[in-house]
Amino acid sequence: CFACHATGVANAPKFGDKAAWEPYIKTGMDAMVKVAMQGKPPMPPKGGAANASEEDIRAAVQYMVDHAK
């Protein structure tokens, strides 16, 4: 996740940027996890972490959301 979200590569919302994350947060955790699991170009499914479980992805999304508040 951090490879793109640390710097905002390909318009990824940057880690800790409340304004960038706000529209995503408004969609709700389940929607964000679904997008992360399935991918959304240019983000690959599971952010490229093929072996990550849904629980892992949910924890990563929650971590980023927590730091965007």
BANU-628295 format. One record per residue (C-alpha): z, x, y; residue number from 1. Coordinates in steps of 0.5 Angstrom, whole numbers, plus 500, padded with zeros to 3 digits. Example, Ala and Ser with C-alpha at 12.3 -4.5 7.8 and 13.67 -1.06 7.14 Angstrom:
REM residues 2
[[516,525,491],1],
[[514,527,498],2],
This chain:
REM residues 69
[[500,500,500],1],
[[502,505,505],2],
[[495,509,505],3],
[[492,504,509],4],
[[498,500,512],5],
[[501,506,515],6],
[[495,508,519],7],
[[492,501,520],8],
[[486,503,516],9],
[[480,498,515],10],
[[484,493,520],11],
[[490,493,515],12],
[[497,491,519],13],
[[501,497,520],14],
[[507,498,518],15],
[[513,496,523],16],
[[508,492,527],17],
[[511,485,528],18],
[[505,483,532],19],
[[500,485,527],20],
[[504,482,521],21],
[[506,475,525],22],
[[499,471,523],23],
[[500,474,515],24],
[[508,472,515],25],
[[506,465,518],26],
[[502,464,511],27],
[[508,465,507],28],
[[511,470,502],29],
[[507,466,496],30],
[[500,467,500],31],
[[501,474,502],32],
[[503,476,495],33],
[[497,472,492],34],
[[492,476,497],35],
[[495,482,495],36],
[[495,481,487],37],
[[488,479,488],38],
[[485,483,493],39],
[[481,482,500],40],
[[476,486,502],41],
[[477,492,503],42],
[[483,492,500],43],
[[483,492,492],44],
[[487,488,488],45],
[[494,490,488],46],
[[493,495,493],47],
[[489,499,488],48],
[[496,500,484],49],
[[493,497,477],50],
[[499,498,473],51],
[[504,494,478],52],
[[507,487,476],53],
[[507,481,481],54],
[[514,483,482],55],
[[513,490,484],56],
[[507,487,489],57],
[[512,482,491],58],
[[517,487,493],59],
[[512,491,497],60],
[[510,486,501],61],
[[517,484,502],62],
[[519,491,504],63],
[[513,491,509],64],
[[515,484,512],65],
[[522,486,513],66],
[[520,492,517],67],
[[516,487,521],68],
[[521,483,524],69],
